[in-house]
């Protein structure tokens, strides 16, 4: 007389499917949090703090983030028109897995950075550390 499970193969499949959905949701939520934090940090840095003077507001408003999973947008909000082309270009290079893209869509953003002003670099360093911490936390939870 053998043991009989109180569950079916379908029950096991449903359980794993639910677990994967929860993991997916947790990863996307963490990337969204990191993206939001990135944008707040990048946009709020003043010239006195190493940031830049933004006379028209275009550069500051072009700073954005987008989260993709397998090429599909998973983050809320719209991409500013100033940044759309750059986001699409970067997205096309990263069509699999989870991707957090952060950009400053104005074509002169790199020139401002080259003059020693912080447009994205400082916030990117912080965001990278947050992603690394999230991966570490995720591994602990497995």
C-alpha positions as CSV (number, residue, x, y, z in Angstrom):
1,X,0.0,0.0,0.0
2,X,1.6,3.2,-1.2
3,X,1.2,6.8,-0.4
4,X,-1.2,8.9,-2.5
5,X,-0.6,12.6,-2.9
6,X,-3.4,15.0,-2.0
7,X,-2.5,17.1,-5.0
8,X,-2.3,16.7,-8.7
9,X,0.3,17.6,-11.3
10,X,-2.0,20.6,-12.2
11,X,-1.9,21.7,-8.6
12,X,1.9,21.7,-8.7
13,X,2.0,23.6,-12.1
14,X,-0.4,26.2,-10.7
15,X,1.7,26.6,-7.6
16,X,4.9,27.2,-9.6
17,X,3.1,29.5,-12.0
18,X,1.8,31.6,-9.1
19,X,5.3,31.7,-7.6
20,X,6.8,32.8,-10.9
21,X,4.2,35.6,-11.2
22,X,5.0,36.8,-7.7
23,X,8.7,36.8,-8.5
24,X,8.1,38.7,-11.7
25,X,6.0,41.2,-9.9
26,X,8.6,41.7,-7.2
27,X,11.4,42.2,-9.8
28,X,9.4,44.7,-11.8
29,X,8.2,46.6,-8.6
30,X,11.8,46.9,-7.4
31,X,13.0,48.1,-10.8
32,X,10.2,50.7,-10.8
33,X,11.2,51.9,-7.3
34,X,14.8,52.2,-8.4
35,X,13.8,54.0,-11.6
36,X,11.6,56.5,-9.7
37,X,14.4,57.1,-7.2
38,X,16.8,57.6,-10.0
39,X,14.6,60.2,-11.7
40,X,14.0,62.1,-8.4
41,X,17.8,62.1,-7.7
42,X,18.8,63.2,-11.2
43,X,16.2,65.9,-11.6
44,X,16.6,67.4,-8.1
45,X,20.4,67.9,-8.1
46,X,21.2,71.6,-8.2
47,X,24.1,73.3,-9.8
48,X,25.6,73.9,-6.4
49,X,25.5,70.1,-5.8
50,X,27.3,69.4,-9.0
51,X,24.2,69.3,-11.2
52,X,23.4,71.6,-14.1
53,X,21.6,74.8,-14.7
54,X,18.5,74.0,-16.8
55,X,17.4,77.3,-18.4
56,X,14.6,75.8,-20.6
57,X,13.6,72.8,-18.4
58,X,14.1,70.5,-21.4
59,X,17.1,68.5,-20.2
60,X,15.6,68.0,-16.7
61,X,12.2,66.9,-18.1
62,X,13.8,64.5,-20.6
63,X,15.3,62.4,-17.7
64,X,13.2,59.3,-17.4
65,X,13.3,55.6,-16.8
66,X,11.4,52.6,-18.3
67,X,11.3,49.0,-17.2
68,X,11.0,46.3,-19.8
69,X,10.6,42.5,-19.6
70,X,11.4,40.7,-22.8
71,X,10.9,43.9,-24.8
72,X,7.5,44.7,-23.3
73,X,7.0,47.9,-21.2
74,X,6.2,47.1,-17.6
75,X,6.5,50.5,-15.9
76,X,3.8,53.1,-15.5
77,X,3.8,56.5,-17.1
78,X,4.6,57.8,-20.5
79,X,8.1,58.3,-22.0
80,X,8.7,62.0,-22.7
81,X,8.7,62.8,-26.4
82,X,12.3,64.2,-26.0
83,X,13.4,60.7,-24.8
84,X,11.3,58.3,-26.8
85,X,13.8,57.8,-29.7
86,X,16.7,57.0,-27.3
87,X,14.6,54.6,-25.2
88,X,13.5,52.7,-28.4
89,X,17.1,52.5,-29.6
90,X,18.3,51.1,-26.2
91,X,15.3,48.8,-25.9
92,X,16.1,47.2,-29.3
93,X,19.4,46.1,-27.9
94,X,17.9,44.5,-24.8
95,X,14.9,42.4,-25.9
96,X,15.2,39.6,-23.4
97,X,15.1,39.5,-19.6
98,X,14.4,42.4,-17.3
99,X,15.8,45.8,-18.3
100,X,15.8,49.2,-16.5
101,X,16.6,51.9,-19.0
102,X,17.4,55.4,-17.7
103,X,18.0,58.3,-20.1
104,X,18.3,62.0,-20.6
105,X,16.8,62.5,-24.0
106,X,18.2,65.8,-25.0
107,X,21.0,65.4,-27.6
108,X,23.3,67.8,-25.5
109,X,23.1,65.8,-22.3
110,X,26.5,64.2,-22.9
111,X,28.1,67.6,-23.6
112,X,26.8,68.9,-20.3
113,X,28.2,65.8,-18.5
114,X,31.6,66.3,-20.3
115,X,31.8,69.8,-18.7
116,X,31.7,68.2,-15.3
117,X,28.0,68.6,-14.6
118,X,26.1,65.6,-13.3
119,X,23.1,64.8,-15.5
120,X,22.9,61.1,-15.1
121,X,26.2,59.8,-13.7
122,X,25.7,60.3,-10.0
123,X,22.2,58.9,-10.0
124,X,23.3,56.0,-12.2
125,X,26.0,55.0,-9.6
126,X,23.3,55.0,-6.9
127,X,20.9,53.1,-9.1
128,X,23.5,50.5,-9.8
129,X,24.1,50.0,-6.1
130,X,20.4,49.6,-5.6
131,X,20.1,47.0,-8.3
132,X,23.1,45.1,-6.8
133,X,21.4,45.2,-3.4
134,X,18.1,44.0,-4.9
135,X,19.8,41.1,-6.5
136,X,21.5,40.2,-3.2
137,X,18.2,40.4,-1.4
138,X,16.5,38.3,-4.1
139,X,19.1,35.6,-3.8
140,X,18.6,35.5,0.0
141,X,14.9,34.9,-0.5
142,X,15.4,31.9,-2.8
